[in-house]
């Protein structure tokens, strides 16, 4: 059965954005999987190993009952947390840069004119753009949370299109921030619901994947007369933890797709004359 080309630039209601997002992922799963397998998956696996190491050797070594030892280890602990979070940000940026490079080629060249080798020459630079945008986004979100939870939520939603705009339009970070603010505020609540649904989807998948490990942790702490230290949990526990981290990370392409479709939906409503196949027409 021949697959039809999906037109990103189109006014869509919330339900249509979600259905078209999954249709696009279903149709393009082979080329997208090939790109992720080659350029992203090795780093995601390394990230999963890092997460297992962090939980097994760093978190499990903290004894909250021993305040003196806790203070001695607080410096190395925060250093490990910082490095782990930065590596996670890098992985997310690499995934976004690779995936959005494919969407960029799909929109500007058409489904039938995509050459994966052309994409490979651009994904690294786009991933660097994604890393810069993600750093700014999380800094703004963090400052918003420090002010209060509600400003953090507002900023996170308002600038949720920053990443895609910065990569797709390539007109500078300041312009991308301004554009995201302008577009999202035309349909702030629709964008919020879309982002919230993506978060819930990722949370549900993560919860399902972690059920066996949760059962082990609960039974070990509540029903065992001689509870095991997390460092001594069986190998299958840590293998499942790593697999769960890999799947949860790769599923980030779902909210990335939602945000791409929402960008074109809002852009079509605000600037219906733009031809995205001609980069010079993007204002």
Sine and cosine of phi, psi and omega as CSV:
sin_phi,cos_phi,sin_psi,cos_psi,sin_omega,cos_omega
0.00,0.00,0.82,-0.58,-0.04,-1.00
-0.96,0.27,0.73,-0.68,-0.02,-1.00
-1.00,0.01,0.70,-0.71,0.01,-1.00
-1.00,0.09,0.45,-0.89,0.04,-1.00
-0.97,0.24,0.72,-0.70,0.00,-1.00
-1.00,0.00,0.79,-0.61,0.01,-1.00
-1.00,-0.01,0.93,-0.37,-0.02,-1.00
-0.93,0.38,-0.67,0.74,-0.09,-1.00
-0.98,0.21,0.99,-0.13,-0.09,-1.00
-0.22,-0.98,0.61,-0.79,0.11,-0.99
-0.95,0.31,0.79,-0.61,-0.04,-1.00
-0.70,-0.72,0.58,-0.81,0.17,-0.99
-0.99,0.14,0.17,-0.99,-0.11,-0.99
-0.83,0.55,-0.74,0.67,-0.03,-1.00
-0.90,0.44,-0.58,0.81,0.00,-1.00
-0.94,0.34,-0.60,0.80,0.06,-1.00
-0.85,0.52,-0.70,0.71,-0.02,-1.00
-0.91,0.41,-0.74,0.67,-0.03,-1.00
-0.91,0.41,-0.66,0.75,0.02,-1.00
-0.93,0.37,-0.53,0.85,0.05,-1.00
-0.89,0.46,-0.74,0.68,0.00,-1.00
-0.94,0.34,-0.54,0.84,0.07,-1.00
-0.90,0.43,-0.67,0.74,0.03,-1.00
-0.89,0.46,-0.72,0.69,0.01,-1.00
-0.89,0.46,-0.62,0.78,0.01,-1.00
-0.91,0.41,-0.69,0.72,-0.04,-1.00
-0.94,0.33,-0.59,0.81,-0.12,-0.99
-0.97,-0.25,0.32,0.95,-0.09,-1.00
-0.88,0.47,-0.57,0.82,-0.05,-1.00
-0.93,0.37,-0.82,0.57,0.01,-1.00
-0.91,0.42,-0.58,0.82,0.02,-1.00
-0.92,0.40,-0.67,0.74,0.02,-1.00
-0.89,0.45,-0.62,0.79,0.01,-1.00
-0.89,0.45,-0.69,0.72,0.02,-1.00
-0.90,0.44,-0.71,0.71,-0.02,-1.00
-0.92,0.40,-0.64,0.77,-0.01,-1.00
-0.87,0.49,-0.66,0.75,-0.08,-1.00
-0.99,0.15,-0.71,0.70,-0.20,-0.98
-0.98,-0.20,-0.38,0.93,-0.14,-0.99
-0.89,-0.45,-0.68,0.73,-0.15,-0.99
-0.83,0.56,-0.68,0.74,0.01,-1.00
-0.84,0.55,-0.62,0.78,0.01,-1.00
-0.96,0.29,-0.56,0.83,0.04,-1.00
-0.91,0.42,-0.65,0.76,0.04,-1.00
-0.89,0.45,-0.67,0.75,0.06,-1.00
-0.89,0.46,-0.63,0.78,0.05,-1.00
-0.89,0.45,-0.64,0.77,0.02,-1.00
-0.91,0.42,-0.65,0.76,0.07,-1.00
-0.87,0.48,-0.66,0.75,0.03,-1.00
-0.89,0.46,-0.62,0.78,0.00,-1.00
-0.92,0.39,-0.67,0.74,0.03,-1.00
-0.89,0.45,-0.70,0.72,0.01,-1.00
-0.88,0.47,-0.68,0.73,-0.03,-1.00
-0.88,0.47,-0.72,0.70,-0.02,-1.00
-0.94,0.35,-0.63,0.78,-0.12,-0.99
-0.98,0.20,-0.63,0.78,-0.16,-0.99
-0.94,-0.34,-0.33,0.94,-0.01,-1.00
-0.98,-0.22,-0.85,0.53,-0.03,-1.00
-0.91,0.42,-0.64,0.77,-0.05,-1.00
-0.94,0.33,-0.29,0.96,-0.02,-1.00
-1.00,0.08,-0.12,0.99,-0.03,-1.00
-1.00,0.09,0.82,-0.58,0.03,-1.00
-0.93,-0.37,0.97,-0.22,-0.05,-1.00
-0.93,0.38,-0.30,0.95,-0.02,-1.00
-0.99,0.13,-0.30,0.95,0.00,-1.00
-0.96,-0.28,1.00,-0.02,-0.10,-0.99
-0.90,0.43,-0.59,0.81,-0.02,-1.00
-0.91,0.42,-0.73,0.68,0.01,-1.00
-0.93,0.37,-0.55,0.83,0.01,-1.00
-0.89,0.46,-0.68,0.73,-0.01,-1.00
-0.93,0.38,-0.53,0.85,0.03,-1.00
-0.92,0.39,-0.55,0.84,-0.09,-1.00
-0.99,-0.12,0.02,1.00,-0.11,-0.99
-0.92,0.39,-0.58,0.82,0.01,-1.00
-0.90,0.43,-0.83,0.55,0.04,-1.00
-0.86,0.52,-0.55,0.84,0.01,-1.00
-0.90,0.44,-0.76,0.65,-0.01,-1.00
-0.92,0.40,-0.53,0.85,0.06,-1.00
-0.90,0.43,-0.68,0.73,0.05,-1.00
-0.90,0.43,-0.65,0.76,0.03,-1.00
-0.88,0.48,-0.72,0.70,-0.01,-1.00
-0.88,0.48,-0.74,0.67,-0.02,-1.00
-0.89,0.45,-0.64,0.76,-0.01,-1.00
-0.92,0.40,-0.69,0.73,0.01,-1.00
-0.91,0.41,-0.64,0.76,0.01,-1.00
-0.91,0.42,-0.66,0.75,0.02,-1.00
-0.91,0.42,-0.62,0.79,0.07,-1.00
-0.89,0.46,-0.63,0.78,0.04,-1.00
-0.91,0.42,-0.63,0.78,0.04,-1.00
-0.90,0.45,-0.69,0.72,0.00,-1.00
-0.89,0.45,-0.71,0.71,0.02,-1.00
-0.88,0.47,-0.63,0.78,0.01,-1.00
-0.93,0.37,-0.63,0.78,0.03,-1.00
-0.90,0.44,-0.67,0.74,0.03,-1.00
-0.91,0.42,-0.71,0.70,0.00,-1.00
-0.90,0.43,-0.69,0.73,0.00,-1.00
-0.88,0.48,-0.68,0.73,0.00,-1.00
-0.93,0.37,-0.73,0.68,-0.05,-1.00
-0.92,0.39,-0.68,0.73,0.00,-1.00
-0.95,0.31,-0.41,0.91,0.12,-0.99
-0.90,0.43,-0.63,0.77,0.04,-1.00
-0.92,0.40,-0.70,0.71,0.01,-1.00
-0.89,0.45,-0.63,0.77,0.03,-1.00
-0.86,0.52,-0.71,0.70,0.03,-1.00
-0.92,0.39,-0.61,0.79,0.00,-1.00
-0.89,0.46,-0.70,0.72,-0.05,-1.00
-0.96,0.28,-0.70,0.71,-0.13,-0.99
-0.99,0.12,-0.50,0.86,-0.05,-1.00
-0.96,-0.29,-0.37,0.93,-0.07,-1.00
1.00,-0.07,0.48,-0.87,-0.07,-1.00
-0.83,0.56,-0.65,0.76,-0.10,-0.99
-0.98,0.20,-0.19,0.98,-0.09,-1.00
-0.93,-0.36,0.29,0.96,0.00,-1.00
-0.99,0.11,0.79,-0.62,0.09,-1.00
-0.88,-0.47,0.89,-0.45,-0.11,-0.99
-0.88,0.48,-0.51,0.86,0.03,-1.00
-0.92,0.39,-0.52,0.86,0.07,-1.00
-0.92,0.38,-0.60,0.80,0.01,-1.00
-0.91,0.40,-0.63,0.78,-0.05,-1.00
-0.88,0.47,-0.43,0.90,0.00,-1.00
-0.98,0.18,-0.20,0.98,-0.08,-1.00
-0.92,-0.40,-0.33,0.94,-0.17,-0.99
-0.92,0.39,-0.52,0.85,-0.03,-1.00
-0.92,0.39,-0.72,0.69,0.02,-1.00
-0.90,0.43,-0.62,0.79,0.05,-1.00
-0.92,0.38,-0.56,0.83,0.04,-1.00
-0.92,0.39,-0.59,0.81,0.08,-1.00
-0.91,0.41,-0.65,0.76,0.08,-1.00
-0.87,0.49,-0.68,0.73,0.00,-1.00
-0.89,0.46,-0.62,0.78,0.00,-1.00
-0.90,0.43,-0.69,0.73,0.04,-1.00
-0.90,0.44,-0.69,0.73,0.00,-1.00
-0.91,0.41,-0.65,0.76,0.01,-1.00
-0.90,0.43,-0.63,0.77,0.01,-1.00
-0.89,0.46,-0.70,0.71,0.02,-1.00
-0.91,0.41,-0.68,0.73,-0.03,-1.00
-0.87,0.49,-0.74,0.67,-0.04,-1.00
-0.95,0.32,-0.49,0.87,0.08,-1.00
-0.91,0.41,-0.71,0.70,0.03,-1.00
-0.89,0.46,-0.70,0.71,0.02,-1.00
-0.89,0.46,-0.65,0.76,0.00,-1.00
-0.90,0.43,-0.70,0.72,0.03,-1.00
-0.89,0.46,-0.61,0.80,0.04,-1.00
-0.91,0.42,-0.64,0.77,0.02,-1.00
-0.92,0.38,-0.61,0.80,0.02,-1.00
-0.91,0.42,-0.56,0.83,0.06,-1.00
-0.93,0.37,-0.71,0.71,0.03,-1.00
0.06,-1.00,0.30,-0.95,-0.05,-1.00
-0.90,0.43,-0.68,0.74,-0.08,-1.00
-0.89,0.46,-0.70,0.71,0.09,-1.00
-0.87,0.50,-0.57,0.83,0.05,-1.00
-0.89,0.46,-0.68,0.73,0.03,-1.00
-0.91,0.41,-0.67,0.74,-0.01,-1.00
-0.88,0.47,-0.74,0.67,-0.02,-1.00
-0.91,0.41,-0.66,0.75,-0.02,-1.00
-0.88,0.48,-0.65,0.76,0.00,-1.00
-0.96,0.28,-0.69,0.73,-0.05,-1.00
-0.89,0.45,-0.57,0.82,-0.02,-1.00
-0.97,-0.23,0.33,0.94,-0.04,-1.00
-0.93,0.37,-0.34,0.94,0.02,-1.00
-1.00,-0.06,0.01,1.00,-0.05,-1.00
-0.82,0.58,-0.74,0.68,-0.09,-1.00
-0.86,0.50,-0.76,0.65,-0.04,-1.00
-0.93,0.37,-0.67,0.74,-0.01,-1.00
-0.88,0.48,-0.70,0.72,-0.03,-1.00
-0.88,0.48,-0.66,0.75,-0.01,-1.00
-0.97,0.24,-0.70,0.72,-0.13,-0.99
-0.97,0.26,-0.70,0.72,-0.07,-1.00
-1.00,0.02,-0.51,0.86,0.06,-1.00
0.80,0.60,0.76,0.65,0.00,-1.00
-0.90,-0.44,0.25,0.97,0.05,-1.00
0.96,-0.28,0.44,-0.90,-0.08,-1.00
-0.93,0.37,-0.64,0.77,0.01,-1.00
-0.88,0.48,-0.68,0.73,0.02,-1.00
-0.91,0.42,-0.63,0.78,0.00,-1.00
-0.91,0.41,-0.64,0.77,0.06,-1.00
-0.89,0.46,-0.72,0.69,0.00,-1.00
-0.90,0.44,-0.66,0.75,-0.04,-1.00
-0.92,0.39,-0.68,0.74,0.02,-1.00
-0.88,0.47,-0.69,0.72,0.03,-1.00
-0.85,0.53,-0.72,0.69,-0.06,-1.00
-0.92,0.40,-0.75,0.67,-0.07,-1.00
-0.93,0.37,-0.74,0.67,-0.07,-1.00
-0.89,0.46,-0.59,0.80,-0.03,-1.00
-0.95,0.31,-0.15,0.99,0.14,-0.99
-0.98,0.20,-0.44,0.90,0.07,-1.00
-0.59,-0.81,0.89,0.46,-0.11,-0.99
-0.89,0.45,-0.71,0.70,-0.07,-1.00
-0.95,0.32,-0.60,0.80,0.08,-1.00
-0.88,0.47,-0.67,0.74,0.03,-1.00
-0.91,0.41,-0.63,0.78,0.02,-1.00
-0.89,0.45,-0.71,0.71,0.01,-1.00
-0.88,0.47,-0.66,0.75,0.00,-1.00
-0.89,0.46,-0.72,0.70,0.02,-1.00
-0.92,0.39,-0.61,0.79,0.01,-1.00
-0.91,0.41,-0.66,0.75,0.04,-1.00
-0.88,0.48,-0.64,0.77,0.02,-1.00
-0.90,0.43,-0.67,0.74,0.02,-1.00
-0.89,0.45,-0.68,0.73,0.01,-1.00
-0.89,0.46,-0.66,0.75,0.02,-1.00
-0.87,0.49,-0.73,0.68,0.01,-1.00
-0.90,0.44,-0.62,0.78,0.00,-1.00
-0.91,0.41,-0.67,0.74,-0.01,-1.00
-0.90,0.44,-0.72,0.69,0.01,-1.00
-0.88,0.48,-0.68,0.73,0.01,-1.00
-0.89,0.45,-0.65,0.76,0.01,-1.00
-0.91,0.43,-0.69,0.73,0.00,-1.00
-0.88,0.47,-0.69,0.73,-0.01,-1.00
-0.91,0.41,-0.49,0.87,-0.10,-1.00
-0.99,-0.10,0.07,1.00,-0.02,-1.00
-0.83,0.56,-0.77,0.64,0.00,-1.00
-0.86,0.50,-0.65,0.76,0.00,-1.00
-0.93,0.36,-0.56,0.83,0.04,-1.00
-0.92,0.40,-0.66,0.76,0.01,-1.00
-0.88,0.47,-0.68,0.73,0.02,-1.00
-0.89,0.45,-0.71,0.71,-0.02,-1.00
-0.89,0.45,-0.68,0.74,-0.01,-1.00
-0.92,0.38,-0.72,0.69,-0.02,-1.00
-0.91,0.41,-0.55,0.84,-0.01,-1.00
-0.94,0.34,-0.63,0.78,-0.07,-1.00
-1.00,0.08,-0.46,0.89,-0.13,-0.99
-0.96,-0.27,-0.51,0.86,-0.15,-0.99
-0.89,-0.45,-0.04,1.00,-0.02,-1.00
-0.99,-0.14,0.71,-0.70,0.03,-1.00
-0.96,0.27,-0.39,0.92,0.02,-1.00
-0.74,-0.68,0.97,0.23,-0.11,-0.99
-0.88,0.48,0.61,-0.79,0.02,-1.00
-0.98,0.18,0.53,-0.85,0.20,-0.98
-0.95,0.31,0.58,-0.81,0.03,-1.00
-0.79,0.61,-0.52,0.86,0.02,-1.00
-0.90,0.43,-0.35,0.94,-0.03,-1.00
-0.97,-0.23,0.20,0.98,0.08,-1.00
-0.88,0.47,0.46,-0.89,-0.02,-1.00
-0.89,0.46,0.34,-0.94,-0.06,-1.00
-0.87,0.50,-0.60,0.80,-0.05,-1.00
-0.89,0.47,-0.51,0.86,0.03,-1.00
-0.88,0.48,-0.72,0.69,-0.05,-1.00
-0.97,0.26,-0.54,0.84,0.08,-1.00
-0.90,0.44,-0.71,0.70,0.02,-1.00
-0.91,0.41,-0.59,0.81,0.06,-1.00
-0.88,0.47,-0.68,0.73,0.02,-1.00
-0.92,0.40,-0.69,0.73,0.02,-1.00
-0.89,0.45,-0.66,0.75,0.03,-1.00
-0.88,0.48,-0.65,0.76,0.02,-1.00
-0.90,0.44,-0.64,0.77,0.01,-1.00
-0.90,0.43,-0.75,0.66,-0.03,-1.00
-0.90,0.44,-0.70,0.71,-0.01,-1.00
-0.88,0.47,-0.62,0.78,0.01,-1.00
-0.92,0.38,-0.73,0.68,-0.03,-1.00
-0.92,0.40,-0.49,0.87,0.01,-1.00
-0.95,0.32,-0.07,1.00,0.09,-1.00
-0.88,0.47,-0.30,0.96,0.03,-1.00
-0.91,0.41,-0.34,0.94,0.04,-1.00
-0.92,0.39,-0.83,0.56,0.07,-1.00
-0.89,0.45,-0.53,0.85,0.07,-1.00
-0.86,0.51,-0.65,0.76,0.00,-1.00
-0.94,0.35,-0.69,0.73,0.06,-1.00
-0.81,0.59,-0.73,0.69,-0.07,-1.00
-0.92,0.38,-0.59,0.81,0.04,-1.00
-0.90,0.43,-0.73,0.68,0.02,-1.00
-0.91,0.42,-0.61,0.79,0.03,-1.00
-0.91,0.40,-0.61,0.79,0.04,-1.00
-0.86,0.52,-0.75,0.66,-0.04,-1.00
-0.93,0.36,-0.55,0.84,0.06,-1.00
-0.88,0.47,-0.76,0.65,-0.02,-1.00
-0.94,0.33,-0.60,0.80,0.00,-1.00
-0.91,0.40,-0.61,0.79,0.04,-1.00
-0.91,0.42,-0.59,0.81,0.02,-1.00
-0.95,0.32,-0.54,0.84,-0.06,-1.00
-1.00,-0.03,-0.62,0.78,-0.08,-1.00
-0.72,-0.69,0.95,0.30,-0.10,-0.99
-0.93,0.36,-0.13,0.99,-0.07,-1.00
-1.00,-0.06,-0.08,1.00,-0.10,-1.00
-0.96,0.26,0.70,-0.71,0.11,-0.99
-0.96,-0.28,0.95,-0.30,-0.10,-1.00
-0.96,0.27,-0.22,0.98,0.08,-1.00
-0.96,0.27,-0.23,0.97,0.03,-1.00
-0.90,-0.44,0.99,-0.17,-0.07,-1.00
-0.85,0.53,-0.46,0.89,-0.03,-1.00
-0.94,0.35,-0.26,0.97,-0.02,-1.00
-1.00,0.03,-0.12,0.99,-0.03,-1.00
-0.99,0.17,0.91,-0.42,-0.02,-1.00
-0.97,-0.26,0.00,0.00,0.00,0.00
